[in-house]
Amino acid sequence: MKISPSLLPLLRSQMQGELLALVVLHPEREFSLTELASELGVSHTSVLREVDRLVGGGILRDRRVGRTRLVSSRTDTALAAPLAELIAVTYGPLPVLSEALAGFAGVREAYIYGSWAARYNGEQGPPPADVDVLVVGDPDPDALFDLAEDASRRLRREVNVHRVSAEAWAADTHDPFLTGVRMRPLVPLNLDQEA
């Protein structure tokens, strides 16, 4: 028996939540199935099955351009706004923060840690109250603060950013904060996308 994802137990799978976050939180975009499979790190067949279910349920829409099937969020239903809000507060941190930090000057690596990362990795517990982000590198602190404020508004929950140097992150250290972060689940943010 499959266990429901801890971030939103209403969903059937983690991949379903990630797909919804990617598409629903970018209602202005259309995604090809190949693009979705690549972004989610799953097979084309898995994406195809999930998209078929979501299109059939009226949550997503699709259209064909030649041999390419494009998928987008339906924004014309009564379900659209509440679903977008629910997805933003549960699965939204991964795509929103990846997008915000991709190409951000001085950021070498970034991770979500804390309760959100624990739920994402299947640990049971109450819904996370905030999102903790570890940024490795030397970005401008003021710009990073502004980014966190913007992400907090988009995700409808507080985003806390902690910055560490690349040297400190790579070092063998007894720093209690870094030791604690390394011992718990970390979810890497994809910084290789276009900003």
Backbone bond lengths (Angstrom), bond angles and torsions (degrees), N, CA, C in turn:
res aa  C-N    CA-C-N  psi(-1)  N-CA   C-N-CA  omega(-1)  CA-C   N-CA-C  phi
1 M - - - 1.458 - - 1.527 109.12 -
2 K 1.344 116.18 130.19 1.452 120.84 179.25 1.522 110.60 -77.45
3 I 1.312 115.53 141.53 1.455 121.16 177.21 1.524 108.13 -91.29
4 S 1.322 116.21 135.53 1.470 120.30 178.23 1.521 109.69 -64.93
5 P 1.319 116.84 150.40 1.466 119.34 178.22 1.527 110.75 -62.42
6 S 1.334 115.91 139.06 1.464 121.19 -176.09 1.519 113.96 -69.31
7 L 1.331 118.10 -26.62 1.462 119.96 180.00 1.525 112.07 -69.10
8 L 1.315 116.71 -36.32 1.463 121.35 179.81 1.527 108.05 -150.83
9 P 1.328 117.41 86.59 1.464 121.06 -174.39 1.533 115.02 -60.94
10 L 1.321 117.51 -8.49 1.460 120.12 175.97 1.519 112.06 -70.12
11 L 1.325 116.18 -24.66 1.462 120.75 -177.26 1.517 110.74 -81.83
12 R 1.322 114.33 156.47 1.449 121.24 -179.14 1.520 112.35 -79.05
13 S 1.339 117.82 -33.06 1.457 120.04 -175.80 1.520 111.22 -151.95
14 Q 1.322 114.27 161.33 1.461 121.50 175.26 1.528 109.82 -61.66
15 M 1.326 116.53 -41.74 1.465 120.53 -179.15 1.531 111.05 -62.18
16 Q 1.314 117.50 -37.38 1.461 120.40 177.94 1.530 110.29 -61.50
17 G 1.330 117.17 -43.01 1.458 120.90 178.49 1.514 112.02 -64.51
18 E 1.340 116.45 -41.96 1.466 120.29 179.63 1.531 111.32 -66.43
19 L 1.319 116.86 -40.09 1.469 120.75 178.52 1.529 110.36 -64.67
20 L 1.323 116.15 -45.74 1.464 119.50 178.61 1.532 111.14 -61.50
21 A 1.324 116.68 -40.78 1.467 119.37 179.80 1.519 110.56 -61.94
22 L 1.305 116.01 -43.86 1.460 119.93 -178.28 1.529 111.36 -63.80
23 V 1.315 117.66 -46.40 1.464 121.26 -174.44 1.529 111.98 -82.73
24 V 1.321 117.94 -48.21 1.463 121.72 -174.66 1.530 111.76 -68.42
25 L 1.334 117.26 -33.17 1.464 119.65 -179.08 1.526 112.97 -83.97
26 H 1.330 115.93 -0.55 1.466 121.69 174.21 1.535 108.24 -129.65
27 P 1.337 117.38 65.23 1.464 120.32 -173.75 1.528 114.38 -65.30
28 E 1.316 116.79 -16.53 1.462 120.63 -179.45 1.527 112.38 -82.94
29 R 1.337 117.69 -9.30 1.458 121.62 -174.02 1.517 112.73 -107.36
30 E 1.325 113.95 156.33 1.459 121.80 169.14 1.527 106.74 -114.72
31 F 1.317 116.45 140.52 1.457 122.42 -178.89 1.520 108.98 -119.86
32 S 1.317 116.90 136.42 1.463 119.43 171.76 1.528 107.74 -78.84
33 L 1.317 117.18 159.32 1.458 120.66 178.39 1.529 110.29 -63.49
34 T 1.319 116.74 -36.63 1.461 121.17 178.42 1.523 110.78 -63.49
35 E 1.324 115.83 -42.43 1.463 121.41 178.15 1.528 110.63 -62.15
36 L 1.332 117.08 -44.39 1.464 121.10 179.18 1.521 110.95 -63.26
37 A 1.329 117.27 -45.40 1.465 120.76 -179.86 1.525 110.37 -60.37
38 S 1.319 117.03 -42.74 1.461 121.42 179.95 1.523 110.90 -65.35
39 E 1.308 116.79 -47.29 1.467 121.19 -178.68 1.527 111.89 -63.20
40 L 1.338 116.71 -37.36 1.465 121.17 -177.16 1.524 112.76 -88.38
41 G 1.328 116.68 -12.31 1.461 119.74 -179.58 1.515 113.70 68.64
42 V 1.347 115.96 35.82 1.466 121.21 179.16 1.523 108.89 -128.94
43 S 1.314 115.84 173.64 1.461 119.96 -178.40 1.529 111.48 -73.54
44 H 1.321 114.31 156.00 1.461 121.46 176.37 1.531 109.59 -59.71
45 T 1.325 116.68 -38.91 1.468 121.54 -179.63 1.520 111.61 -63.07
46 S 1.336 117.16 -40.97 1.469 120.47 178.39 1.519 110.87 -62.97
47 V 1.325 116.52 -43.10 1.467 120.72 178.53 1.525 109.69 -64.94
48 L 1.317 117.15 -43.31 1.461 121.60 179.95 1.522 111.30 -56.92
49 R 1.330 116.83 -47.70 1.479 120.54 179.77 1.526 111.18 -61.48
50 E 1.347 116.68 -44.40 1.457 119.67 -177.88 1.520 111.37 -68.29
51 V 1.323 117.34 -42.26 1.463 121.17 178.10 1.523 110.05 -62.28
52 D 1.331 118.30 -42.14 1.472 120.79 177.86 1.525 110.48 -57.18
53 R 1.343 117.46 -43.66 1.474 121.11 178.96 1.527 111.35 -63.42
54 L 1.334 116.04 -45.11 1.467 120.09 -175.82 1.528 112.53 -72.59
55 V 1.327 117.14 -33.73 1.467 120.28 174.26 1.525 109.18 -68.66
56 G 1.331 116.47 -44.72 1.471 120.93 178.18 1.514 112.85 -60.52
57 G 1.340 116.86 -31.45 1.460 121.65 179.08 1.517 114.12 -85.87
58 G 1.335 116.73 0.48 1.460 120.19 177.23 1.520 114.64 78.61
59 I 1.321 118.04 14.19 1.461 121.13 179.92 1.523 111.19 -88.46
60 L 1.343 115.88 -38.92 1.457 121.48 177.24 1.519 109.41 -115.92
61 R 1.328 116.13 162.65 1.465 121.81 172.58 1.510 107.13 -123.05
62 D 1.313 115.44 156.68 1.457 119.59 177.85 1.514 110.20 -138.80
63 R 1.317 115.15 160.81 1.452 121.80 174.30 1.520 107.28 -154.50
64 R 1.310 114.99 159.10 1.459 120.16 179.82 1.518 110.22 -108.64
65 V 1.326 113.94 139.16 1.453 122.37 172.00 1.529 103.90 -126.36
66 G 1.311 115.44 101.39 1.460 119.53 -172.87 1.516 108.92 65.21
67 R 1.324 117.19 -125.34 1.457 121.70 179.19 1.526 112.54 -94.24
68 T 1.332 116.58 -0.32 1.463 121.28 -176.90 1.523 110.30 -93.80
69 R 1.321 115.49 130.76 1.459 121.55 176.07 1.521 107.75 -98.60
70 L 1.337 115.51 121.46 1.458 121.79 179.99 1.520 109.77 -105.20
71 V 1.326 115.65 139.68 1.463 122.07 -175.95 1.523 108.86 -123.68
72 S 1.334 115.53 140.72 1.468 120.53 175.54 1.519 108.87 -145.98
73 S 1.311 114.78 169.13 1.458 121.08 -179.59 1.525 110.28 -80.48
74 R 1.308 115.95 139.51 1.468 119.19 172.36 1.515 107.37 -82.03
75 T 1.298 116.08 123.27 1.466 120.82 179.62 1.524 111.55 -110.09
76 D 1.324 116.40 4.62 1.465 121.36 -174.64 1.526 112.99 -102.49
77 T 1.325 117.66 19.01 1.467 120.13 -179.46 1.525 109.93 -119.26
78 A 1.313 116.01 161.86 1.464 121.03 177.90 1.528 111.49 -65.50
79 L 1.314 117.61 -21.95 1.457 122.84 -179.33 1.535 112.76 -79.94
80 A 1.311 118.48 -21.29 1.468 122.58 -170.71 1.530 113.43 -57.35
81 A 1.305 119.12 -54.87 1.471 121.66 -175.82 1.532 111.94 -66.31
82 P 1.345 119.51 -48.28 1.470 117.72 178.71 1.526 113.16 -64.15
83 L 1.326 117.39 -35.60 1.460 120.28 178.37 1.524 110.35 -66.41
84 A 1.326 117.59 -43.59 1.464 121.07 178.79 1.530 110.73 -60.47
85 E 1.317 116.93 -40.40 1.467 120.28 178.82 1.529 111.12 -66.27
86 L 1.320 117.07 -44.42 1.464 121.40 179.00 1.529 111.56 -63.14
87 I 1.307 117.00 -42.83 1.469 121.06 179.11 1.525 110.21 -68.18
88 A 1.335 117.97 -38.08 1.473 120.91 179.54 1.522 111.42 -60.26
89 V 1.325 117.42 -43.45 1.469 119.36 -176.46 1.523 112.94 -81.33
90 T 1.326 118.45 -13.28 1.463 119.68 179.42 1.528 111.26 -105.60
91 Y 1.305 117.95 -67.66 1.466 122.08 -176.66 1.520 114.18 -95.62
92 G 1.318 117.79 -5.06 1.450 121.60 -176.08 1.515 117.15 -63.40
93 P 1.347 119.88 -33.92 1.460 118.30 -175.80 1.528 115.17 -55.23
94 L 1.307 118.88 -38.36 1.461 120.07 -176.91 1.535 112.28 -63.89
95 P 1.340 120.41 -54.62 1.469 117.82 179.30 1.523 114.05 -71.46
96 V 1.326 117.34 -36.62 1.468 119.80 -177.53 1.530 111.13 -66.41
97 L 1.331 116.91 -45.83 1.464 119.76 -178.78 1.528 112.45 -74.33
98 S 1.330 117.07 -34.51 1.467 119.53 175.41 1.525 109.86 -60.79
99 E 1.313 115.94 -47.20 1.464 121.23 179.86 1.527 111.38 -62.63
100 A 1.331 116.63 -42.58 1.472 120.56 -177.63 1.525 112.13 -67.80
101 L 1.335 117.81 -35.55 1.460 120.72 -176.08 1.522 114.17 -92.73
102 A 1.330 117.70 -12.88 1.469 120.41 177.86 1.529 108.60 -63.92
103 G 1.300 116.03 124.70 1.455 120.33 179.34 1.518 114.48 77.83
104 F 1.326 118.34 4.54 1.465 122.08 -179.98 1.525 108.44 -71.72
105 A 1.304 117.04 123.02 1.469 122.09 -175.12 1.519 111.77 -55.99
106 G 1.334 115.96 129.22 1.459 121.83 175.48 1.511 115.55 89.28
107 V 1.325 118.56 -6.48 1.468 121.39 -179.37 1.521 109.34 -92.33
108 R 1.331 116.12 119.74 1.461 121.34 178.57 1.522 112.17 -94.84
109 E 1.314 116.04 -41.49 1.461 122.96 179.34 1.524 107.32 -145.32
110 A 1.324 115.81 158.95 1.464 119.83 174.88 1.520 108.53 -152.82
111 Y 1.323 115.01 145.07 1.458 121.83 -177.03 1.521 109.38 -140.13
112 I 1.324 115.45 149.03 1.458 120.68 166.25 1.519 105.22 -95.63
113 Y 1.328 116.64 135.34 1.460 121.49 178.15 1.527 108.11 -133.07
114 G 1.291 117.56 -177.02 1.458 121.27 177.43 1.517 112.68 83.62
115 S 1.331 115.61 -155.20 1.468 120.55 -172.82 1.522 113.26 -65.18
116 W 1.353 117.77 -34.56 1.461 118.32 179.22 1.527 110.00 -64.75
117 A 1.325 117.31 -45.01 1.468 121.27 178.95 1.526 110.48 -62.88
118 A 1.324 117.01 -38.27 1.464 120.35 178.94 1.534 110.55 -63.34
119 R 1.337 117.89 -45.64 1.471 120.37 179.11 1.528 110.22 -65.62
120 Y 1.317 116.93 -41.11 1.464 121.19 179.06 1.526 110.74 -58.86
121 N 1.319 116.30 -35.21 1.459 121.50 179.66 1.524 113.03 -88.75
122 G 1.321 117.02 11.79 1.454 120.99 171.55 1.510 117.04 95.19
123 E 1.325 118.94 -0.35 1.464 120.07 177.58 1.524 109.10 -70.62
124 Q 1.300 115.93 131.33 1.462 120.84 178.86 1.524 109.45 -74.53
125 G 1.319 116.01 152.64 1.451 121.13 178.50 1.513 110.14 159.25
126 P 1.321 116.23 178.15 1.469 119.80 -179.80 1.526 110.62 -68.58
127 P 1.323 116.35 158.09 1.463 119.52 177.40 1.525 110.29 -58.09
128 P 1.333 117.56 139.03 1.468 120.35 179.53 1.521 111.70 -63.04
129 A 1.326 115.94 138.06 1.461 121.02 179.26 1.522 111.42 -83.17
130 D 1.340 116.61 -25.56 1.456 120.47 -178.56 1.522 108.93 -146.52
131 V 1.317 115.93 179.94 1.461 121.94 178.61 1.521 107.30 -126.11
132 D 1.327 116.11 123.58 1.455 121.99 179.70 1.517 109.35 -101.69
133 V 1.333 115.95 129.84 1.460 121.80 -176.95 1.525 109.19 -123.76
134 L 1.325 115.52 131.12 1.458 121.85 174.50 1.522 107.51 -104.75
135 V 1.327 116.26 121.86 1.460 122.00 178.59 1.529 107.53 -109.85
136 V 1.325 115.09 124.27 1.458 121.38 179.23 1.532 108.06 -101.86
137 G 1.330 116.28 124.41 1.459 120.13 -179.25 1.518 110.32 140.15
138 D 1.318 115.39 -157.03 1.466 120.02 -179.19 1.531 111.82 -134.63
139 P 1.348 116.96 54.71 1.469 118.75 177.75 1.527 111.28 -71.38
140 D 1.304 115.40 160.66 1.459 121.73 176.89 1.529 108.96 -62.52
141 P 1.340 118.37 122.98 1.472 121.14 -176.94 1.529 113.45 -60.98
142 D 1.328 117.46 -38.03 1.469 119.73 -179.71 1.525 111.29 -67.48
143 A 1.333 116.49 -42.06 1.463 120.27 178.39 1.533 110.38 -65.46
144 L 1.328 116.61 -36.85 1.461 121.38 178.02 1.531 110.58 -66.24
145 F 1.321 116.79 -39.41 1.467 121.45 176.96 1.532 109.82 -61.83
146 D 1.334 116.49 -45.13 1.466 120.76 178.64 1.526 111.02 -61.77
147 L 1.326 115.96 -40.49 1.463 120.35 178.05 1.525 109.91 -60.88
148 A 1.331 117.22 -44.77 1.472 121.28 179.95 1.526 111.37 -62.87
149 E 1.313 117.15 -39.57 1.466 120.86 178.26 1.536 111.04 -63.94
150 D 1.326 116.12 -44.83 1.464 120.89 178.48 1.533 110.76 -63.02
151 A 1.334 116.52 -44.85 1.470 120.33 179.09 1.524 110.55 -63.64
152 S 1.321 117.88 -37.70 1.467 121.43 177.91 1.524 110.92 -59.79
153 R 1.329 116.02 -42.34 1.472 119.73 178.62 1.530 110.55 -65.09
154 R 1.332 116.57 -45.07 1.468 120.13 -178.48 1.517 112.29 -65.48
155 L 1.333 116.85 -37.00 1.470 120.83 -175.39 1.525 112.94 -93.00
156 R 1.316 116.62 -5.46 1.461 122.66 178.76 1.531 112.45 58.43
157 R 1.318 115.37 34.69 1.460 122.17 175.18 1.520 108.01 -161.04
158 E 1.316 115.84 157.68 1.456 120.27 -177.31 1.526 111.62 -66.01
159 V 1.331 115.73 136.19 1.456 122.63 174.28 1.524 106.94 -114.38
160 N 1.328 116.10 119.60 1.462 122.41 179.62 1.520 108.85 -105.69
161 V 1.319 116.96 123.64 1.459 120.99 -179.22 1.527 108.88 -110.05
162 H 1.322 114.95 127.49 1.463 121.63 175.65 1.520 106.94 -115.64
163 R 1.312 116.52 128.59 1.465 122.00 -175.88 1.520 109.42 -106.98
164 V 1.353 115.97 134.76 1.465 121.30 173.42 1.525 108.27 -133.31
165 S 1.314 116.05 151.05 1.464 119.67 178.38 1.520 109.13 -72.27
166 A 1.318 115.82 157.40 1.462 121.06 177.44 1.523 110.20 -61.58
167 E 1.321 116.64 -36.31 1.464 121.05 179.46 1.527 110.89 -64.63
168 A 1.334 117.08 -45.45 1.465 121.02 179.92 1.531 110.96 -64.15
169 W 1.325 116.96 -39.92 1.463 121.00 -179.54 1.524 110.96 -66.71
170 A 1.329 117.18 -37.92 1.462 121.37 -177.43 1.528 112.43 -80.15
171 A 1.327 117.95 -21.44 1.464 121.76 -174.53 1.522 112.31 -75.19
172 D 1.313 113.87 151.53 1.456 120.96 170.54 1.527 105.43 -79.39
173 T 1.312 117.48 112.24 1.463 120.13 -170.25 1.522 111.23 -131.94
174 H 1.299 114.65 159.87 1.470 121.03 174.28 1.528 110.31 -108.64
175 D 1.322 116.64 13.07 1.461 121.65 177.12 1.528 108.08 -58.51
176 P 1.333 117.95 121.52 1.470 120.42 -175.69 1.537 113.54 -59.16
177 F 1.340 116.17 -37.85 1.460 118.77 179.84 1.525 110.74 -64.07
178 L 1.335 117.26 -53.04 1.464 120.33 -177.86 1.525 111.60 -64.19
179 T 1.318 117.00 -37.97 1.467 120.45 177.72 1.521 110.01 -61.56
180 G 1.330 116.53 -44.66 1.467 121.05 179.17 1.517 112.81 -63.80
181 V 1.327 116.40 -42.36 1.466 120.37 179.37 1.517 110.74 -63.65
182 R 1.317 117.08 -43.16 1.471 121.27 -178.30 1.524 112.93 -67.73
183 M 1.330 117.27 -26.58 1.470 120.65 -178.24 1.525 112.77 -80.02
184 R 1.295 117.80 -18.61 1.468 122.72 -175.85 1.525 109.82 -104.81
185 P 1.322 118.07 169.34 1.471 119.81 179.23 1.530 112.66 -60.02
186 L 1.319 114.50 139.76 1.461 122.93 174.36 1.517 108.04 -123.14
187 V 1.308 117.20 137.53 1.456 121.67 175.86 1.526 106.90 -115.72
188 P 1.339 117.22 110.22 1.466 118.90 -179.09 1.525 111.90 -68.99
189 L 1.313 115.62 142.48 1.460 120.96 175.16 1.524 108.66 -92.54
190 N 1.315 115.66 141.57 1.460 121.71 -179.10 1.526 109.08 -82.76
191 L 1.333 115.59 104.17 1.460 120.60 -178.27 1.512 112.44 -95.38
192 D 1.339 117.65 2.03 1.460 121.90 -176.34 1.523 114.13 -89.75
193 Q 1.317 117.53 6.29 1.455 119.67 179.36 1.502 110.58 -87.94
194 E 1.320 115.68 166.76 1.468 119.55 177.29 1.511 109.54 -69.91
195 A 1.313 115.76 136.16 1.466 120.59 -179.67 1.506 111.07 -73.75
